[in-house]
């Protein structure tokens, strides 16, 4: 067997494996995520005459773009943040119910990047996903409640948000006023210049 035949055989193996994982999607999303990650990273879909990864997932394994992206991101998140859950010995000892859904992992991934949450907030949310096995709806609800709580506990951020909103509203009013005065020609040009200068100052502050 020459080198090209070996490469073709390997690609066929990856392709068939990905199809099989798709069939077992509901009970083994980690395997499907790993397989899709390989297909995406190595651009194997192009060798199968698909111009884009989205087209491949939609036409060959019947997975929507959003679902495929969540699977990729959730798998990569596990690989980076929780690699122990990808080890073979864990997969052999844990049943499907012991592995969090990709939706829950995706929510946890997004929570990881929220500046409003500290390390303890993330740790508590992580435990709800991995230790307590909460489903995605519960995890999303908990994250939403936590974010609202953090906003309430941060008056400085709330004040800044109000200030930004006021500046944008003022900017809109000034621009409308300038347009109206230009059309009506009811004020001297010097007044328009002053308004224009004020608009630029507000824009710099926004």
N, C-alpha and C positions, 0 to 999 in steps of 0.2 A: 504493500500500500504506500503510495507516494504522499508527499507532504500535503498537496492540495486535497487529496481524497480524505486524509486525516482531518483537515480543517473543515471540509464539508460534512464529515461524519459528526464532528464535534458540534457544529452549528445545528445540524438536524437533531442531535441529542438535546441541546438546549431548547430548541423549538418544541419538541415533543414533551419535554419536562415542563415547560411553561404552560402548555395546553392542559396537561394533567393537573397541575397546580390550580389552574382556573376552575376545573371541575370540582376540586376540593376546597374551593375558595372560602366557604363559610366556616369550615373547621380548621383550615390551615392557611390563614392569610399571610403568615410570616414566610412560608415557603414561596407563595406567589409573589410577595413583595421582593424577596431575594432574587427570584427568577426574572421578574420585570426589571429590577435594578441592573442585572447583567445585560439584558436586552437593550436597555436604555443607555447604559454607560458605554457599551461596546458598539452601539448603533447597529446591532445585528438585524434589526427590522429592515434596514436598507438592502441587505443581502437577500431578503425575502420579497423584494420588489414593493416595499411600502415606503413612500416618500417621507412620512413622518411617523413618530412614535404614536401619536394620537390615532392616526389611521390604522396602524397595526392593532392597537388595543381594541378599537371599536369594531373592526371587521373580522379579525382572526379570533380573538378571545372574548368578544362581546362585552367589553367593559368600557363604561363612559370615561371621558377625559378626566373629569373631576375625581372619580373613584381611583383611576390609575395614578393620578398625582398624589392623592392622599396615601395610597399604598406605598409609593416610592418614598415620600417624605417620612412616613411613619416607620418604614423599615430602616431608612438611613438614620433616623433619630435613635432607634433601638441600637443600631450598630455603634453609634457614637456615644450615647449616654447610658445605655443599659445592655452592654454586650453579653452579659451573663444569660440573658433570655434567648440568645441566639445559639448558645452552645448545644451541641448534639445531645449531651447527657441530660440537659434540662428538657429538651423536646421529647426525649424518650420517657422520662419520668413523669412529665406533666401532661395531663389530658387537655383537650381543646378548651375546656372551661377555665383552665388555669392561666391561659394566655389572654391578655386584654385584647379587646377588639381594636382594629386599626383606627376606628373613629375615636375611641378613647385616647389612644396614643397620639393621634393628630391634635386633639385638644390639649393634651399635656405638652406637646411640642410647641404649640403656640403660646401656652402659658409660660414656658421657659424663657421666652423672649420679651415678656412684658416687664417694663421697667417699674411698673407700679407694685409688682410683687417682689418680696424679699425671699431669701433662701428658705426660710421657715415656711412661708406660704407655699412655695413650690414643693417642699418636702411633704407637707400635709396633703397636698393634692396628689402627689405621686403615690402616697400610701393608699389613697382611696382607689387609685387605678390598679396598682399591683398587689396590694395586700388585701384590700376589702373587695376587690373585683367589681366595683361599681360600673354600670353600663354608661354609654356615652351621654345619654340624656341626663343622668344624675350628675355626671362629671361636668357637663356644660352648665347645668343649673348651679352647681357649687362654685364654679369659676365666675359666673356672672354675679352671684351674691358676694363673692370675695372682692371682685373688682369694684362693685358699688360701695362696699364697706371701706375699701382703701381710698376711694374718692372722697368719702365723707370724713375720713381721718386725715385728709391732706388739704387743709384750708388754703395753703399757699398755692397749690396747683389749681384749686377751684377759683381762687382770685385771679390767677394768671389767665385762666380760660375765659373768665368774664371780661377781663381787660382786652384780650385778643378779639373777642366778639364785639366789644364796643368800638374798637379801632376800625374793624371792618365795616361796621354799620356807619360810622362817621365818614369813612372814605367813600362809601356808596352815596351818601347824602351830598357830600361836597362835589362829587362828579356830576350828580344830577343837577345841582344848583348851578354849576359852571355852564353846563349845556343850556339850561334855561336862560341864563343871563346872556349867553352868546347869541341865542336866537332872538331874544327880546330887545337886546341892545339898550337896556334901561339903566346900565351903570357904566361909568368910565372904564377905559381899558386898564387903568392902573388897578382897579378893584379886581378885575379878572386875573391880572398878574399875581396879586396877593393870594387869591384863592388857589391859583395854580401852584404857587409856592407852598401853600399849606397842604395841598394834596400830596406833593412830593415828600414832605416831612412825615405825613401820616403813613404813606407807602413804605418809607424807610423803617417805620416803627412796627409795621405789621409783620 
